[in-house]
Amino acid sequence: MLARRPTVRETEIKLRIADLAGLVRKIRTLRAHCSGRVLERNTLFETPDEDPRRRGRLLRIRIETPAPSKLIPGGPGRNIITSKSPVPVSSGSRYKEKLERELAVRSRTDWPASLRSLGFRPGFRYEKFRTTFRLPGLHLDLDETPVGLFLEIEGAPTSIDRIARTLGFSPRDYIRSTYWDLYAAECRRRGQIPGNMLFPA
């Protein structure tokens, strides 16, 4: 075990990005701290009846490996277990909100077997390249996924609105969907059956 973060209320949005290099330049002008680019391999764990997903809950193992690009140096490798659960929010909220707890672990091989012994099984798998930036009170995560480019902004609602506006976006651009939602929507658009959101081998 490396580090455990207490349960926090996560408030975030996604923005669809058209110009990756242009956005990176804008973020750098804000003097945001960049901790590098990684390849994330994520696995969601479900019960046989998919009860966690139907109840808006999530249990995930994430493996991060350094993935430098021409724009961004590689970030640190980490293995993280995350749980998320719903919070009461109004149906008109423009932010995605969850209660989140994370645990960084040394071994990435023991946990899947431990979760299976508790009745969980691997479900949806998805990959993305993530570049992480930090500003006071804000997390900015630039995600390159098989279904497009997205910027996740996490922080207080007023801070999210302020930085989104600075980067040229408005509340009508906010996306509350999960990556499963975005992937499933793209599969419907293409007439495909959803499977896992992975980069070509």
N, C-alpha and C positions, 0 to 999 in steps of 0.2 A: 504494500500500500504506500502511495506517495503523498497524496493530498486529498482532503475531503472538503467540499464547499458546503456550507449550511444551505438549507432550503431557502430559495430566493424567489421572489415574484418576477418572472421574466416578462418584459413588455417589449415587443419588437414589431417590425414590419419588414416586408421585402419590397424591393424596387427592381423592375426589369431594366437591364442595362443594354444599350446598343453599341457603345464605344468603350471597350475595356481600357485601352491606353489613355484615352481622354479622361475617364473617371479617375484612374490612378494619378494622373497629373493634378487633377482638382484636389484630390484628397491630400496629396503631398504639399500643396500650397497652404493647407491648414496646419501643417507641422504635426500631423498625426504620427504616432509611433507605430512602425510596422514590425511585427514579429515574424514575418516571412510567409512563404507559401508552402502548403502541405497537400498531399493527396489523402483525402479521407475515404476510408472504407467503413461504411456503416451497416450494421445489422440490427433490425428491430426484432425483439423476441415477443412471441404471442403464446397464449394458451390455445389448446385445440379448438375452442369455440370462439376464438378471436375476441374474448371479452374485454381485454384492455383497450383495444382500438375502438370498440363500440362505445366504451365509456369515456373516450377522450383521453386515455392514458397511454403512456409510452415507456418502454424499457429498451434501452439501446446500448450496444457496444460499438465504440468508434475507435478505429486504429488510424493514427496519423503518421505519415512518413514524409521526410523532407522532399520537396518537389520544386527546385529552383527553376525560374524561367528567365527569359531575356530581360524582363522588367523587374522581377522580384527575386531576392535570394531565398534559399530554402529555409523553412522554419523547423522547429524542434519536433522530434518524434515523440508521440504520446499514445497511451491507451486509456480510454475514458469510458466509464459506465455512467449512464445518465438515466434518471427517471423523471417523468413529467406527469402532472395531473392538472385537471381543469380548475379554474377559479371562477367565481360568479362574475360575469361581465354582462353589460347590457348588449342586446342584439345589434344595436347601432354603433358599437365601438369600432373605430377604424384601426385598432391595434390588436395584434395577436397576444394573448396573455396566458401564461401557464405558471404553475408552481414547479420549480426545477431543483433537482439535487444532482450533483456530479461527484464522482469518485475517480481519481487518477490512480491507475494500478500498474505494477511492474510487469506482471505476466499477462499476456493476451491469450494464452492457451488454456488456462485452468477455468476461466469464467464460463465459457459456453457449456462445458460439462456440468458445472455447478448449477447453472440455470436450468438445464435439462432435468437434473435430479429434482428440481422444485416444480416441474410440470410445464416449463416453458420450452418452446421450440423456435428455431430461427424462422423468421418471416421475411418481410420485404428487405431487400438489400439495395443500397444506393451508394454511388460514388460521386465525389466532387473534388475539384481543386479549390482550396480555400486560402485566401490571403487575408490576414488579420491586421486591422489597424485599431489603435486606441487613441481616444481623446478624453479629456476629463469628463467622467460620467457617461461615456458613450463607447459602445463596441460597434465597430464597422467591419463586417465580414464580407469580402468579395468572393462570390462562389461561381466557379465555372462548372457547369453541369451538362450532362448529355441533352438536356432540354432547354438550354439557354444560359445566359449570364444574369446573375442577380446580386444585389447588394442587400444584406441584412443589416438593419440598424437596430440596436438594442439600447434602451435607456429610459429615462423619464419621458412621458409624452411630449412635454414642451421642448425637451432637448432633441427628440426625434424630429419634431416639426421644424425646428430651427436648422438642423444640419441638412435635412432633406431639401429645404428651401434654398440653402446656401449652394447645394449641389445641383440646383435647377429643377427640382421636383415639387409637386404639390400633393395634398392629401388624396386627390383623385387617382394618383399613381400608386397608392399604397396597396400592397397585396398581403392578405392575411393567411393565404393558403400554405399548407405544408408542402414539402417536396413530393410526397406521395400524391397529393391533390394535383400538383402541377404536372407530374409525370402521367398520371391517369388521364388528365385532360388532353395532353399531347397524344397519348395513345388513341383516344377516341377520335381526335382530329385526323390521325393517320389511318384509322380503321384497323388498329392493332389491338391485340389482347395484352393488357398490362402484365408484366412479369417483374423484373428487377431493373432499376435505373442504373445501368453500368456502361462504362465506356467500352468501345470495341476492343476485343482482346488483341 
